[in-house]
Amino acid sequence: MTDSAESPVQPDSEVSAPAAPEAATTSAADRHPDFHAGFVAFVGRPNAGKSTLMNALVGEKVAITSAKPQTTRRAIRGILTADAGQIVVVDTPGLHRPRTLLGQRLNDIVEAELDGVDVVCVCLPADEAIGPGDRRIIEQVGRHPRAKRVALLTKTDRVRPDDVAARLIEIDALAEWATLIPVSAVTDDQVDVVRDELIRLLPASQQLYDAETHTEDSIEVRAAELIREAMLEDVRDELPHSLAVVIDDVEAPEAEGGVTKIYASVFVERDSQKGIIIGRGGQRLKAFGTAARKQIEQLIGGRVHLDLRVKVAKEWQTSPKLLDRLGF
């Protein structure tokens, strides 16, 4: 691996940390005698709206989103607690025909998650035709009979109502579904219906997580994803799949109200890509860092100093050793 460090990105503004919420004294399960809880996997081909819908359900940004396919690279758990139940949503990478070892590992993540969930939601975007990839995914889900199967017609805000009705009829004929729901995460249309139906399909259970918990992911993992998202918004047409971000260190504030220092490495596959990320005089890297830092400050509720270093890990998507080092 070839390393080359650039100047750190300095924070250009500061925000004060809000007060932490008080812990709940009783759980939702204690208040509701018929409580349901369990795991729900969102699957589908890349860019099917899985992450956006999970964020809408949870009510918090727990997964990054982008118009570029294959934004999600691991199983992300978002946790929704309601009066009647608790849903642990597992947002999975988009299923596709892999061209690299990374692609194969992403598909393997989905297969592993299907074995342990109670419900599988196949996400099918309303603005795209049902294709062979969708049918392969439905067949793959069918090989896991333990889980109840749900079809979610996503992105319904992008098409006319008549088109939604026609697509629902088409999807209904593809498999035996426990339920089929049209939904738009962008307009919040039918998100509450998805929530209620998923709770109904989950087994009776005690609450699995504290009601204030919205994700299992650590601050380090979420910060790395926010940095990658900030870059994807600008370079998705130039090198979307070549980016990887690793948090090297996090230094907690020395005093209350102080600054959290985060040190991160941004990996690309070629020297030419490194120049794209840094930009002339480091301005592009600085802009990425500023955008990411603001998101991280919202996440942790305090001020952040973000230090970004751009490094080259040649052909990391096809190297088992480098994939392991980068956490894939």
Contacts in CASP RR format, 6 or more apart in sequence:
PFRMAT RR
TARGET T0000
AUTHOR 0000-0000-0000
METHOD contacts of the structure
MODEL  1
MTDSAESPVQPDSEVSAPAAPEAATTSAADRHPDFHAGFVAFVGRPNAGK
STLMNALVGEKVAITSAKPQTTRRAIRGILTADAGQIVVVDTPGLHRPRT
LLGQRLNDIVEAELDGVDVVCVCLPADEAIGPGDRRIIEQVGRHPRAKRV
ALLTKTDRVRPDDVAARLIEIDALAEWATLIPVSAVTDDQVDVVRDELIR
LLPASQQLYDAETHTEDSIEVRAAELIREAMLEDVRDELPHSLAVVIDDV
EAPEAEGGVTKIYASVFVERDSQKGIIIGRGGQRLKAFGTAARKQIEQLI
GGRVHLDLRVKVAKEWQTSPKLLDRLGF
1 311 0 8 1.000
1 312 0 8 1.000
1 313 0 8 1.000
1 314 0 8 1.000
1 322 0 8 1.000
2 271 0 8 1.000
2 311 0 8 1.000
2 312 0 8 1.000
2 313 0 8 1.000
2 314 0 8 1.000
3 309 0 8 1.000
3 311 0 8 1.000
3 312 0 8 1.000
4 274 0 8 1.000
4 310 0 8 1.000
4 311 0 8 1.000
4 312 0 8 1.000
5 309 0 8 1.000
5 310 0 8 1.000
5 311 0 8 1.000
6 278 0 8 1.000
6 282 0 8 1.000
6 285 0 8 1.000
6 308 0 8 1.000
6 309 0 8 1.000
6 310 0 8 1.000
7 282 0 8 1.000
8 305 0 8 1.000
8 306 0 8 1.000
8 307 0 8 1.000
8 308 0 8 1.000
8 309 0 8 1.000
9 285 0 8 1.000
9 286 0 8 1.000
9 288 0 8 1.000
9 289 0 8 1.000
9 290 0 8 1.000
9 293 0 8 1.000
9 306 0 8 1.000
9 307 0 8 1.000
9 308 0 8 1.000
10 286 0 8 1.000
10 305 0 8 1.000
11 259 0 8 1.000
11 290 0 8 1.000
11 293 0 8 1.000
11 303 0 8 1.000
11 304 0 8 1.000
11 305 0 8 1.000
11 306 0 8 1.000
12 290 0 8 1.000
13 294 0 8 1.000
14 259 0 8 1.000
14 303 0 8 1.000
15 297 0 8 1.000
15 301 0 8 1.000
15 302 0 8 1.000
15 303 0 8 1.000
16 257 0 8 1.000
16 302 0 8 1.000
16 303 0 8 1.000
17 257 0 8 1.000
17 300 0 8 1.000
17 301 0 8 1.000
17 302 0 8 1.000
17 303 0 8 1.000
18 301 0 8 1.000
21 212 0 8 1.000
23 210 0 8 1.000
23 212 0 8 1.000
24 210 0 8 1.000
24 211 0 8 1.000
24 212 0 8 1.000
27 207 0 8 1.000
27 210 0 8 1.000
27 211 0 8 1.000
28 35 0 8 1.000
28 81 0 8 1.000
28 82 0 8 1.000
28 83 0 8 1.000
28 84 0 8 1.000
28 85 0 8 1.000
28 86 0 8 1.000
28 207 0 8 1.000
28 211 0 8 1.000
29 35 0 8 1.000
29 37 0 8 1.000
29 85 0 8 1.000
29 86 0 8 1.000
29 205 0 8 1.000
29 206 0 8 1.000
29 207 0 8 1.000
31 83 0 8 1.000
32 83 0 8 1.000
32 84 0 8 1.000
32 85 0 8 1.000
34 84 0 8 1.000
34 204 0 8 1.000
35 84 0 8 1.000
35 85 0 8 1.000
35 86 0 8 1.000
35 204 0 8 1.000
35 205 0 8 1.000
35 206 0 8 1.000
35 207 0 8 1.000
36 84 0 8 1.000
36 85 0 8 1.000
36 86 0 8 1.000
36 199 0 8 1.000
36 200 0 8 1.000
36 202 0 8 1.000
36 203 0 8 1.000
36 204 0 8 1.000
36 205 0 8 1.000
37 85 0 8 1.000
37 86 0 8 1.000
37 87 0 8 1.000
37 88 0 8 1.000
37 202 0 8 1.000
37 203 0 8 1.000
37 205 0 8 1.000
37 206 0 8 1.000
37 207 0 8 1.000
37 208 0 8 1.000
38 86 0 8 1.000
38 87 0 8 1.000
38 88 0 8 1.000
38 117 0 8 1.000
38 118 0 8 1.000
38 119 0 8 1.000
38 202 0 8 1.000
38 203 0 8 1.000
38 205 0 8 1.000
38 208 0 8 1.000
39 88 0 8 1.000
39 90 0 8 1.000
39 116 0 8 1.000
39 117 0 8 1.000
39 118 0 8 1.000
39 119 0 8 1.000
40 87 0 8 1.000
40 88 0 8 1.000
40 89 0 8 1.000
40 90 0 8 1.000
40 117 0 8 1.000
40 118 0 8 1.000
40 119 0 8 1.000
40 120 0 8 1.000
40 121 0 8 1.000
40 198 0 8 1.000
40 202 0 8 1.000
41 89 0 8 1.000
41 90 0 8 1.000
41 92 0 8 1.000
41 110 0 8 1.000
41 113 0 8 1.000
41 114 0 8 1.000
41 117 0 8 1.000
41 119 0 8 1.000
41 120 0 8 1.000
41 121 0 8 1.000
41 147 0 8 1.000
42 50 0 8 1.000
42 53 0 8 1.000
42 54 0 8 1.000
42 89 0 8 1.000
42 90 0 8 1.000
42 91 0 8 1.000
42 92 0 8 1.000
42 121 0 8 1.000
42 123 0 8 1.000
42 152 0 8 1.000
43 50 0 8 1.000
43 92 0 8 1.000
43 94 0 8 1.000
43 95 0 8 1.000
43 110 0 8 1.000
43 114 0 8 1.000
43 120 0 8 1.000
43 121 0 8 1.000
43 122 0 8 1.000
43 123 0 8 1.000
43 137 0 8 1.000
43 141 0 8 1.000
44 50 0 8 1.000
44 92 0 8 1.000
44 94 0 8 1.000
44 95 0 8 1.000
44 122 0 8 1.000
44 123 0 8 1.000
44 124 0 8 1.000
44 134 0 8 1.000
44 137 0 8 1.000
45 69 0 8 1.000
45 94 0 8 1.000
45 95 0 8 1.000
45 96 0 8 1.000
45 133 0 8 1.000
45 134 0 8 1.000
45 137 0 8 1.000
46 69 0 8 1.000
46 70 0 8 1.000
46 71 0 8 1.000
46 93 0 8 1.000
46 94 0 8 1.000
46 95 0 8 1.000
46 96 0 8 1.000
47 67 0 8 1.000
47 68 0 8 1.000
47 69 0 8 1.000
47 71 0 8 1.000
47 125 0 8 1.000
48 94 0 8 1.000
48 123 0 8 1.000
48 124 0 8 1.000
48 125 0 8 1.000
48 154 0 8 1.000
49 65 0 8 1.000
49 123 0 8 1.000
49 125 0 8 1.000
49 154 0 8 1.000
49 155 0 8 1.000
49 185 0 8 1.000
50 72 0 8 1.000
50 91 0 8 1.000
50 92 0 8 1.000
50 94 0 8 1.000
50 123 0 8 1.000
50 154 0 8 1.000
51 63 0 8 1.000
51 64 0 8 1.000
51 65 0 8 1.000
51 71 0 8 1.000
51 72 0 8 1.000
51 76 0 8 1.000
51 91 0 8 1.000
52 65 0 8 1.000
52 154 0 8 1.000
52 185 0 8 1.000
52 186 0 8 1.000
53 123 0 8 1.000
53 152 0 8 1.000
53 154 0 8 1.000
53 183 0 8 1.000
53 185 0 8 1.000
53 191 0 8 1.000
53 194 0 8 1.000
54 62 0 8 1.000
54 63 0 8 1.000
54 76 0 8 1.000
54 78 0 8 1.000
54 89 0 8 1.000
54 91 0 8 1.000
55 61 0 8 1.000
55 62 0 8 1.000
55 63 0 8 1.000
55 65 0 8 1.000
55 185 0 8 1.000
56 185 0 8 1.000
56 188 0 8 1.000
56 191 0 8 1.000
57 80 0 8 1.000
57 87 0 8 1.000
57 89 0 8 1.000
57 191 0 8 1.000
57 194 0 8 1.000
57 195 0 8 1.000
58 78 0 8 1.000
58 79 0 8 1.000
58 80 0 8 1.000
58 89 0 8 1.000
58 214 0 8 1.000
58 215 0 8 1.000
59 80 0 8 1.000
59 214 0 8 1.000
60 214 0 8 1.000
60 215 0 8 1.000
62 76 0 8 1.000
62 77 0 8 1.000
62 78 0 8 1.000
62 214 0 8 1.000
62 215 0 8 1.000
62 217 0 8 1.000
62 222 0 8 1.000
63 72 0 8 1.000
63 76 0 8 1.000
63 78 0 8 1.000
63 91 0 8 1.000
63 225 0 8 1.000
64 71 0 8 1.000
64 72 0 8 1.000
64 225 0 8 1.000
64 226 0 8 1.000
64 228 0 8 1.000
64 229 0 8 1.000
64 232 0 8 1.000
65 71 0 8 1.000
65 229 0 8 1.000
66 229 0 8 1.000
66 232 0 8 1.000
66 233 0 8 1.000
66 236 0 8 1.000
66 240 0 8 1.000
67 236 0 8 1.000
68 232 0 8 1.000
68 236 0 8 1.000
68 240 0 8 1.000
69 94 0 8 1.000
69 96 0 8 1.000
70 93 0 8 1.000
70 94 0 8 1.000
70 96 0 8 1.000
70 103 0 8 1.000
70 106 0 8 1.000
70 240 0 8 1.000
70 241 0 8 1.000
71 229 0 8 1.000
71 232 0 8 1.000
72 91 0 8 1.000
72 92 0 8 1.000
72 93 0 8 1.000
72 94 0 8 1.000
73 93 0 8 1.000
73 102 0 8 1.000
73 106 0 8 1.000
73 328 0 8 1.000
74 93 0 8 1.000
74 109 0 8 1.000
74 328 0 8 1.000
75 90 0 8 1.000
75 91 0 8 1.000
75 92 0 8 1.000
75 93 0 8 1.000
75 109 0 8 1.000
75 110 0 8 1.000
75 112 0 8 1.000
75 113 0 8 1.000
76 90 0 8 1.000
76 91 0 8 1.000
76 215 0 8 1.000
76 217 0 8 1.000
77 88 0 8 1.000
77 89 0 8 1.000
77 90 0 8 1.000
77 91 0 8 1.000
77 215 0 8 1.000
77 216 0 8 1.000
77 217 0 8 1.000
78 88 0 8 1.000
78 89 0 8 1.000
78 90 0 8 1.000
78 91 0 8 1.000
78 214 0 8 1.000
78 215 0 8 1.000
78 216 0 8 1.000
79 86 0 8 1.000
79 87 0 8 1.000
79 88 0 8 1.000
79 89 0 8 1.000
79 208 0 8 1.000
79 209 0 8 1.000
79 213 0 8 1.000
79 214 0 8 1.000
79 215 0 8 1.000
79 216 0 8 1.000
80 86 0 8 1.000
80 87 0 8 1.000
80 89 0 8 1.000
80 195 0 8 1.000
80 214 0 8 1.000
81 207 0 8 1.000
81 209 0 8 1.000
81 211 0 8 1.000
82 195 0 8 1.000
82 199 0 8 1.000
84 196 0 8 1.000
84 199 0 8 1.000
85 199 0 8 1.000
85 202 0 8 1.000
85 207 0 8 1.000
86 205 0 8 1.000
86 207 0 8 1.000
86 208 0 8 1.000
86 209 0 8 1.000
86 211 0 8 1.000
87 195 0 8 1.000
87 198 0 8 1.000
87 199 0 8 1.000
87 202 0 8 1.000
88 208 0 8 1.000
88 209 0 8 1.000
90 113 0 8 1.000
90 117 0 8 1.000
92 109 0 8 1.000
92 110 0 8 1.000
92 113 0 8 1.000
93 103 0 8 1.000
93 106 0 8 1.000
93 107 0 8 1.000
93 109 0 8 1.000
93 110 0 8 1.000
94 106 0 8 1.000
94 110 0 8 1.000
95 107 0 8 1.000
95 110 0 8 1.000
95 133 0 8 1.000
95 136 0 8 1.000
95 137 0 8 1.000
95 140 0 8 1.000
96 103 0 8 1.000
96 107 0 8 1.000
98 104 0 8 1.000
98 106 0 8 1.000
98 107 0 8 1.000
100 317 0 8 1.000
100 318 0 8 1.000
101 317 0 8 1.000
101 318 0 8 1.000
101 319 0 8 1.000
101 320 0 8 1.000
101 323 0 8 1.000
102 241 0 8 1.000
102 316 0 8 1.000
102 317 0 8 1.000
102 318 0 8 1.000
102 323 0 8 1.000
102 328 0 8 1.000
103 317 0 8 1.000
105 323 0 8 1.000
105 328 0 8 1.000
106 328 0 8 1.000
111 140 0 8 1.000
114 120 0 8 1.000
114 140 0 8 1.000
114 141 0 8 1.000
114 144 0 8 1.000
114 147 0 8 1.000
115 144 0 8 1.000
115 146 0 8 1.000
116 146 0 8 1.000
116 147 0 8 1.000
117 147 0 8 1.000
118 147 0 8 1.000
118 148 0 8 1.000
118 201 0 8 1.000
118 202 0 8 1.000
118 203 0 8 1.000
119 147 0 8 1.000
119 148 0 8 1.000
119 149 0 8 1.000
119 150 0 8 1.000
119 178 0 8 1.000
119 198 0 8 1.000
119 201 0 8 1.000
119 202 0 8 1.000
120 141 0 8 1.000
120 144 0 8 1.000
120 147 0 8 1.000
120 148 0 8 1.000
120 149 0 8 1.000
120 150 0 8 1.000
121 150 0 8 1.000
121 151 0 8 1.000
121 152 0 8 1.000
121 198 0 8 1.000
122 134 0 8 1.000
122 137 0 8 1.000
122 138 0 8 1.000
122 141 0 8 1.000
122 149 0 8 1.000
122 150 0 8 1.000
122 151 0 8 1.000
122 152 0 8 1.000
123 152 0 8 1.000
123 154 0 8 1.000
124 130 0 8 1.000
124 134 0 8 1.000
124 151 0 8 1.000
124 152 0 8 1.000
124 153 0 8 1.000
124 154 0 8 1.000
124 167 0 8 1.000
124 171 0 8 1.000
125 153 0 8 1.000
125 154 0 8 1.000
125 155 0 8 1.000
125 158 0 8 1.000
126 153 0 8 1.000
126 154 0 8 1.000
126 155 0 8 1.000
126 156 0 8 1.000
126 158 0 8 1.000
126 159 0 8 1.000
126 163 0 8 1.000
126 164 0 8 1.000
126 167 0 8 1.000
126 182 0 8 1.000
127 155 0 8 1.000
127 158 0 8 1.000
127 159 0 8 1.000
130 167 0 8 1.000
130 170 0 8 1.000
130 171 0 8 1.000
130 174 0 8 1.000
134 174 0 8 1.000
135 174 0 8 1.000
138 174 0 8 1.000
138 175 0 8 1.000
141 147 0 8 1.000
141 149 0 8 1.000
141 175 0 8 1.000
142 149 0 8 1.000
142 175 0 8 1.000
148 178 0 8 1.000
148 201 0 8 1.000
149 175 0 8 1.000
149 176 0 8 1.000
149 177 0 8 1.000
149 178 0 8 1.000
150 177 0 8 1.000
150 178 0 8 1.000
150 179 0 8 1.000
150 180 0 8 1.000
150 181 0 8 1.000
150 197 0 8 1.000
150 198 0 8 1.000
150 201 0 8 1.000
151 171 0 8 1.000
151 172 0 8 1.000
151 174 0 8 1.000
151 175 0 8 1.000
151 177 0 8 1.000
151 179 0 8 1.000
151 180 0 8 1.000
151 181 0 8 1.000
152 180 0 8 1.000
152 181 0 8 1.000
152 182 0 8 1.000
152 183 0 8 1.000
152 194 0 8 1.000
153 164 0 8 1.000
153 167 0 8 1.000
153 168 0 8 1.000
153 171 0 8 1.000
153 180 0 8 1.000
153 181 0 8 1.000
153 182 0 8 1.000
153 183 0 8 1.000
154 183 0 8 1.000
154 184 0 8 1.000
154 185 0 8 1.000
155 184 0 8 1.000
155 186 0 8 1.000
156 164 0 8 1.000
156 182 0 8 1.000
156 183 0 8 1.000
156 184 0 8 1.000
156 189 0 8 1.000
156 190 0 8 1.000
157 184 0 8 1.000
157 186 0 8 1.000
157 187 0 8 1.000
157 189 0 8 1.000
159 167 0 8 1.000
164 182 0 8 1.000
168 180 0 8 1.000
168 182 0 8 1.000
171 177 0 8 1.000
171 180 0 8 1.000
172 180 0 8 1.000
178 201 0 8 1.000
179 197 0 8 1.000
179 201 0 8 1.000
181 190 0 8 1.000
181 193 0 8 1.000
181 194 0 8 1.000
181 197 0 8 1.000
182 190 0 8 1.000
183 189 0 8 1.000
183 190 0 8 1.000
183 191 0 8 1.000
183 193 0 8 1.000
183 194 0 8 1.000
184 190 0 8 1.000
184 191 0 8 1.000
185 191 0 8 1.000
215 222 0 8 1.000
219 250 0 8 1.000
219 299 0 8 1.000
219 300 0 8 1.000
220 247 0 8 1.000
220 250 0 8 1.000
221 247 0 8 1.000
222 299 0 8 1.000
223 247 0 8 1.000
223 250 0 8 1.000
223 262 0 8 1.000
223 264 0 8 1.000
223 292 0 8 1.000
223 296 0 8 1.000
223 299 0 8 1.000
224 245 0 8 1.000
224 246 0 8 1.000
224 247 0 8 1.000
224 264 0 8 1.000
225 245 0 8 1.000
226 292 0 8 1.000
226 295 0 8 1.000
226 296 0 8 1.000
226 299 0 8 1.000
227 245 0 8 1.000
227 264 0 8 1.000
227 266 0 8 1.000
227 288 0 8 1.000
227 289 0 8 1.000
227 292 0 8 1.000
227 296 0 8 1.000
227 306 0 8 1.000
227 308 0 8 1.000
228 243 0 8 1.000
228 244 0 8 1.000
228 245 0 8 1.000
229 292 0 8 1.000
229 295 0 8 1.000
230 288 0 8 1.000
230 289 0 8 1.000
230 291 0 8 1.000
230 292 0 8 1.000
230 295 0 8 1.000
231 243 0 8 1.000
231 266 0 8 1.000
231 277 0 8 1.000
231 288 0 8 1.000
231 292 0 8 1.000
232 240 0 8 1.000
232 243 0 8 1.000
233 291 0 8 1.000
234 284 0 8 1.000
234 287 0 8 1.000
234 288 0 8 1.000
235 243 0 8 1.000
235 276 0 8 1.000
235 277 0 8 1.000
238 273 0 8 1.000
238 276 0 8 1.000
239 268 0 8 1.000
239 269 0 8 1.000
239 273 0 8 1.000
239 276 0 8 1.000
239 277 0 8 1.000
241 317 0 8 1.000
242 268 0 8 1.000
242 269 0 8 1.000
242 270 0 8 1.000
242 273 0 8 1.000
242 317 0 8 1.000
243 266 0 8 1.000
243 267 0 8 1.000
243 268 0 8 1.000
243 277 0 8 1.000
244 266 0 8 1.000
244 267 0 8 1.000
244 313 0 8 1.000
244 316 0 8 1.000
244 326 0 8 1.000
244 328 0 8 1.000
245 264 0 8 1.000
245 265 0 8 1.000
245 266 0 8 1.000
245 267 0 8 1.000
246 264 0 8 1.000
246 265 0 8 1.000
246 267 0 8 1.000
246 326 0 8 1.000
246 327 0 8 1.000
247 262 0 8 1.000
247 263 0 8 1.000
247 264 0 8 1.000
248 263 0 8 1.000
248 264 0 8 1.000
248 265 0 8 1.000
249 261 0 8 1.000
249 262 0 8 1.000
249 263 0 8 1.000
250 260 0 8 1.000
250 261 0 8 1.000
250 262 0 8 1.000
250 263 0 8 1.000
251 260 0 8 1.000
251 261 0 8 1.000
251 262 0 8 1.000
251 263 0 8 1.000
252 260 0 8 1.000
253 259 0 8 1.000
253 260 0 8 1.000
253 303 0 8 1.000
257 302 0 8 1.000
257 303 0 8 1.000
258 302 0 8 1.000
258 303 0 8 1.000
259 303 0 8 1.000
259 304 0 8 1.000
259 305 0 8 1.000
260 300 0 8 1.000
260 302 0 8 1.000
260 303 0 8 1.000
260 304 0 8 1.000
260 305 0 8 1.000
261 304 0 8 1.000
261 305 0 8 1.000
261 307 0 8 1.000
262 296 0 8 1.000
262 304 0 8 1.000
262 305 0 8 1.000
262 306 0 8 1.000
262 307 0 8 1.000
263 307 0 8 1.000
263 309 0 8 1.000
264 306 0 8 1.000
264 307 0 8 1.000
264 308 0 8 1.000
264 309 0 8 1.000
265 308 0 8 1.000
265 309 0 8 1.000
265 310 0 8 1.000
265 311 0 8 1.000
266 277 0 8 1.000
266 308 0 8 1.000
266 309 0 8 1.000
266 310 0 8 1.000
266 311 0 8 1.000
267 311 0 8 1.000
267 312 0 8 1.000
267 313 0 8 1.000
267 316 0 8 1.000
267 326 0 8 1.000
268 274 0 8 1.000
268 276 0 8 1.000
268 277 0 8 1.000
268 310 0 8 1.000
268 311 0 8 1.000
268 312 0 8 1.000
268 313 0 8 1.000
269 312 0 8 1.000
269 313 0 8 1.000
269 314 0 8 1.000
269 315 0 8 1.000
269 316 0 8 1.000
269 317 0 8 1.000
270 312 0 8 1.000
270 314 0 8 1.000
271 312 0 8 1.000
273 312 0 8 1.000
274 310 0 8 1.000
274 311 0 8 1.000
274 312 0 8 1.000
275 310 0 8 1.000
276 284 0 8 1.000
277 284 0 8 1.000
277 285 0 8 1.000
277 288 0 8 1.000
277 310 0 8 1.000
278 284 0 8 1.000
278 285 0 8 1.000
278 310 0 8 1.000
279 285 0 8 1.000
285 308 0 8 1.000
285 310 0 8 1.000
288 308 0 8 1.000
289 306 0 8 1.000
289 308 0 8 1.000
292 306 0 8 1.000
292 308 0 8 1.000
293 304 0 8 1.000
293 305 0 8 1.000
293 306 0 8 1.000
296 304 0 8 1.000
296 306 0 8 1.000
297 303 0 8 1.000
297 304 0 8 1.000
313 319 0 8 1.000
313 322 0 8 1.000
313 325 0 8 1.000
313 326 0 8 1.000
315 322 0 8 1.000
316 322 0 8 1.000
316 323 0 8 1.000
316 326 0 8 1.000
317 323 0 8 1.000
END
